[in-house]
Amino acid sequence: MNELSIEHIAFFKENGYLILRGILDEGMCEKACDRMWSSLPADSTLKRNEPTSHKGPFPKSEVSDESLHIRQGYIWQLRECGTEQLLIDLVYNDRLCAIAEQLLGKGTLTPPIVGGEPMGNQGPAWPGGPTDPAIGSGIRGIYFTLPRETQERMPDYGHTDGHPFNLGLVGLIGDVPPDGGAFKVWPRSHKRLYPTFQMQYDQPRIPYYEHLPSHKGIIHSPEYTRELEKIMADTLPVDCWGKTGDVVLWHHRLAHMAGHNFSRSIRQAVLYDFTRKDLDKIRLDPPQENMWRDWSLEVQQTVCDYSQAFALSQNLKSDGQA
């Protein structure tokens, strides 16, 4: 029996994301949180059993820029655990794999490797740059966002990921209230941004040179930059808050951001990228006239039609227009 209904798939095709409730095992979510907290130095000012300490930013004495364990500002990311059995079992479980295969095709998934190389094991993609999520054989890691003491609002601004993958996952391993930094997406942006790329999954990059430091990293086309600016101006983002065990699936070309945490609790999540076994073959293809060419036949044949009630269940309260 299929986990996703036609309405689920229709909403995903139209909006580029899908919130699924109660998918992750709560006991394993708790163990993942245990793993995260056990990684902190014993003298950290952040104490698990002292909620009043659950706020950022990290003091300078506790900042870490190690790519396997980052603590900076309001960001706390543990990647060294990404190929441990617990984390892989948490996100690459039978239920989620069946859902991902319903979207990407039966038997197409590349499994993570227990004991393999975690994301960040080779450092950042270039000096001073981000860590490349495609370098590694497990999940991205456990990602916490600390609350902000100030309630001063900052503008939201989305981005797309530059590494090749097919379907993203954000799994909540703790309750995240509205404005808690769960995950923000710009609905329907995947359809507008997909054709602006030179390659449908990958992106060209400029290598880093010590004597030529001004230009490095991912190259965005002028069409992409213009369209992203339009999306930021005309589309309201959706806050994908939820309960422990909820997951967000999202299209690889969807504009998104982690979200600022204005709540009183730490945002606790795990991130993973589902990839098809043939990704290396199809990643250099240009954007296709049918952007769903590499997805399941069920996805390709589904008409984008869903009810307002279903949209509300996905935290989408309007037509997405600003």
FENQUIJO-V702070 format. One record per residue. N is the residue number from 0. RES is the residue in three letters. PSI is psi as a letter, one per 20 degrees, with the letter a starting at -180 (* if undefined). D_FIRST is the distance of its C-alpha to the first C-alpha in Angstrom with 1 decimal. Layout:
n | res | psi | d_first
N | RES | PSI | D_FIRST
N | RES | PSI | D_FIRST
This chain:
n | res | psi | d_first
0 | MET | p | 0.0
1 | ASN | p | 3.8
2 | GLU | g | 6.4
3 | LEU | p | 9.0
4 | SER | r | 10.0
5 | ILE | h | 12.6
6 | GLU | h | 15.2
7 | HIS | g | 14.4
8 | ILE | h | 14.8
9 | ALA | g | 17.8
10 | PHE | g | 19.5
11 | PHE | g | 19.1
12 | LYS | g | 20.6
13 | GLU | h | 23.4
14 | ASN | i | 24.3
15 | GLY | j | 23.3
16 | TYR | r | 21.8
17 | LEU | p | 19.0
18 | ILE | p | 19.4
19 | LEU | p | 16.6
20 | ARG | p | 17.8
21 | GLY | k | 17.9
22 | ILE | h | 16.0
23 | LEU | q | 18.9
24 | ASP | p | 20.2
25 | GLU | h | 23.4
26 | GLY | h | 25.4
27 | MET | h | 24.9
28 | CYS | g | 25.8
29 | GLU | g | 28.9
30 | LYS | h | 29.7
31 | ALA | h | 29.4
32 | CYS | g | 31.9
33 | ASP | g | 34.1
34 | ARG | g | 34.1
35 | MET | g | 35.1
36 | TRP | h | 37.9
37 | SER | i | 39.3
38 | SER | i | 40.0
39 | LEU | q | 42.6
40 | PRO | q | 46.3
41 | ALA | h | 47.7
42 | ASP | j | 50.2
43 | SER | q | 47.8
44 | THR | i | 48.5
45 | LEU | o | 44.7
46 | LYS | p | 44.1
47 | ARG | g | 40.6
48 | ASN | j | 42.1
49 | GLU | n | 44.4
50 | PRO | h | 42.5
51 | THR | i | 45.8
52 | SER | i | 45.7
53 | HIS | m | 42.3
54 | LYS | q | 43.7
55 | GLY | r | 44.7
56 | PRO | r | 46.3
57 | PHE | p | 46.8
58 | PRO | q | 50.5
59 | LYS | h | 52.1
60 | SER | i | 52.6
61 | GLU | j | 48.9
62 | VAL | p | 47.8
63 | SER | p | 46.1
64 | ASP | j | 45.3
65 | GLU | p | 43.9
66 | SER | i | 40.9
67 | LEU | i | 39.0
68 | HIS | n | 39.9
69 | ILE | p | 41.0
70 | ARG | o | 42.7
71 | GLN | p | 44.3
72 | GLY | d | 45.0
73 | TYR | j | 41.9
74 | ILE | p | 39.5
75 | TRP | o | 38.5
76 | GLN | p | 36.2
77 | LEU | o | 35.6
78 | ARG | i | 34.4
79 | GLU | i | 36.0
80 | CYS | j | 33.0
81 | GLY | i | 30.4
82 | THR | j | 30.0
83 | GLU | q | 30.2
84 | GLN | g | 27.5
85 | LEU | g | 26.9
86 | LEU | h | 26.2
87 | ILE | g | 24.0
88 | ASP | h | 21.9
89 | LEU | g | 21.7
90 | VAL | h | 20.2
91 | TYR | l | 18.8
92 | ASN | r | 16.4
93 | ASP | g | 13.0
94 | ARG | g | 11.2
95 | LEU | h | 13.5
96 | CYS | h | 13.5
97 | ALA | h | 9.8
98 | ILE | g | 10.7
99 | ALA | h | 13.9
100 | GLU | h | 12.6
101 | GLN | h | 10.5
102 | LEU | g | 14.1
103 | LEU | i | 16.3
104 | GLY | p | 14.8
105 | LYS | p | 13.2
106 | GLY | j | 16.0
107 | THR | i | 18.3
108 | LEU | q | 18.8
109 | THR | o | 22.2
110 | PRO | q | 22.1
111 | PRO | r | 24.8
112 | ILE | o | 27.6
113 | VAL | p | 28.6
114 | GLY | j | 32.4
115 | GLY | a | 32.5
116 | GLU | p | 34.6
117 | PRO | q | 33.6
118 | MET | p | 34.0
119 | GLY | i | 37.7
120 | ASN | i | 39.0
121 | GLN | j | 41.1
122 | GLY | a | 42.3
123 | PRO | r | 42.1
124 | ALA | h | 41.5
125 | TRP | q | 45.2
126 | PRO | p | 48.0
127 | GLY | j | 47.4
128 | GLY | a | 44.0
129 | PRO | r | 40.4
130 | THR | p | 38.3
131 | ASP | o | 36.1
132 | PRO | i | 32.4
133 | ALA | i | 31.9
134 | ILE | o | 34.4
135 | GLY | r | 32.5
136 | SER | k | 29.7
137 | GLY | b | 27.8
138 | ILE | r | 26.9
139 | ARG | h | 29.6
140 | GLY | a | 30.5
141 | ILE | p | 31.0
142 | TYR | o | 32.5
143 | PHE | q | 34.5
144 | THR | p | 36.5
145 | LEU | q | 39.4
146 | PRO | q | 40.5
147 | ARG | p | 43.5
148 | GLU | h | 46.6
149 | THR | q | 47.6
150 | GLN | j | 45.6
151 | GLU | p | 47.2
152 | ARG | q | 44.5
153 | MET | q | 44.0
154 | PRO | q | 42.6
155 | ASP | q | 39.1
156 | TYR | p | 38.8
157 | GLY | r | 35.7
158 | HIS | r | 35.3
159 | THR | q | 33.0
160 | ASP | q | 32.5
161 | GLY | i | 34.5
162 | HIS | q | 32.7
163 | PRO | p | 30.1
164 | PHE | r | 26.4
165 | ASN | g | 23.3
166 | LEU | p | 21.4
167 | GLY | q | 23.1
168 | LEU | p | 21.9
169 | VAL | p | 24.0
170 | GLY | p | 23.0
171 | LEU | p | 25.1
172 | ILE | j | 26.4
173 | GLY | q | 28.7
174 | ASP | p | 28.9
175 | VAL | o | 30.2
176 | PRO | r | 31.9
177 | PRO | q | 32.7
178 | ASP | k | 35.2
179 | GLY | j | 34.3
180 | GLY | k | 33.7
181 | ALA | f | 29.9
182 | PHE | p | 29.2
183 | LYS | p | 30.5
184 | VAL | q | 29.2
185 | TRP | o | 30.7
186 | PRO | q | 28.1
187 | ARG | i | 28.2
188 | SER | h | 30.6
189 | HIS | h | 28.5
190 | LYS | h | 29.1
191 | ARG | h | 32.8
192 | LEU | h | 33.3
193 | TYR | g | 31.3
194 | PRO | i | 34.0
195 | THR | i | 36.8
196 | PHE | q | 36.1
197 | GLN | h | 37.8
198 | MET | q | 34.8
199 | GLN | h | 31.2
200 | TYR | h | 30.2
201 | ASP | r | 33.5
202 | GLN | q | 36.8
203 | PRO | q | 40.4
204 | ARG | q | 42.4
205 | ILE | p | 46.2
206 | PRO | r | 47.2
207 | TYR | p | 49.3
208 | TYR | p | 53.0
209 | GLU | h | 55.5
210 | HIS | i | 58.2
211 | LEU | m | 55.9
212 | PRO | i | 53.9
213 | SER | h | 53.4
214 | HIS | p | 50.4
215 | LYS | q | 47.5
216 | GLY | b | 43.8
217 | ILE | q | 41.2
218 | ILE | p | 42.5
219 | HIS | p | 41.2
220 | SER | q | 42.1
221 | PRO | h | 44.4
222 | GLU | g | 41.7
223 | TYR | g | 39.2
224 | THR | g | 41.8
225 | ARG | g | 42.7
226 | GLU | h | 39.2
227 | LEU | g | 38.3
228 | GLU | g | 41.5
229 | LYS | g | 40.5
230 | ILE | g | 37.1
231 | MET | h | 38.8
232 | ALA | h | 41.1
233 | ASP | i | 38.9
234 | THR | p | 35.5
235 | LEU | p | 34.8
236 | PRO | q | 32.7
237 | VAL | p | 29.8
238 | ASP | o | 30.0
239 | CYS | l | 26.6
240 | TRP | r | 27.7
241 | GLY | a | 25.5
242 | LYS | r | 25.1
243 | THR | p | 24.7
244 | GLY | i | 21.3
245 | ASP | q | 20.6
246 | VAL | q | 20.0
247 | VAL | p | 21.1
248 | LEU | q | 19.7
249 | TRP | q | 22.4
250 | HIS | q | 23.4
251 | HIS | i | 26.1
252 | ARG | j | 28.8
253 | LEU | p | 28.3
254 | ALA | p | 31.5
255 | HIS | r | 31.1
256 | MET | r | 33.2
257 | ALA | h | 32.9
258 | GLY | q | 34.7
259 | HIS | q | 37.9
260 | ASN | o | 37.6
261 | PHE | j | 39.8
262 | SER | a | 38.3
263 | ARG | j | 39.9
264 | SER | q | 37.2
265 | ILE | p | 36.1
266 | ARG | p | 33.1
267 | GLN | p | 31.0
268 | ALA | r | 28.2
269 | VAL | q | 26.8
270 | LEU | q | 26.3
271 | TYR | q | 24.4
272 | ASP | o | 24.0
273 | PHE | p | 21.1
274 | THR | q | 22.8
275 | ARG | q | 21.9
276 | LYS | h | 23.7
277 | ASP | j | 25.7
278 | LEU | h | 26.9
279 | ASP | h | 30.5
280 | LYS | h | 30.6
281 | ILE | i | 29.3
282 | ARG | h | 30.8
283 | LEU | i | 34.2
284 | ASP | q | 33.1
285 | PRO | r | 34.5
286 | PRO | p | 32.3
287 | GLN | q | 30.7
288 | GLU | h | 31.1
289 | ASN | o | 27.3
290 | MET | i | 26.4
291 | TRP | j | 22.7
292 | ARG | h | 23.8
293 | ASP | j | 22.3
294 | TRP | r | 18.9
295 | SER | q | 15.7
296 | LEU | h | 16.1
297 | GLU | g | 13.6
298 | VAL | g | 15.9
299 | GLN | h | 18.9
300 | GLN | i | 18.1
301 | THR | p | 17.2
302 | VAL | p | 20.2
303 | CYS | n | 21.4
304 | ASP | p | 21.3
305 | TYR | r | 20.5
306 | SER | r | 22.3
307 | GLN | h | 25.2
308 | ALA | h | 23.5
309 | PHE | g | 20.6
310 | ALA | g | 23.3
311 | LEU | h | 25.1
312 | SER | i | 22.1
313 | GLN | j | 22.4
314 | ASN | j | 26.1
315 | LEU | o | 27.2
316 | LYS | i | 29.9
317 | SER | a | 31.6
318 | ASP | j | 31.3
319 | GLY | j | 32.1
320 | GLN | p | 35.7
321 | ALA | * | 38.6
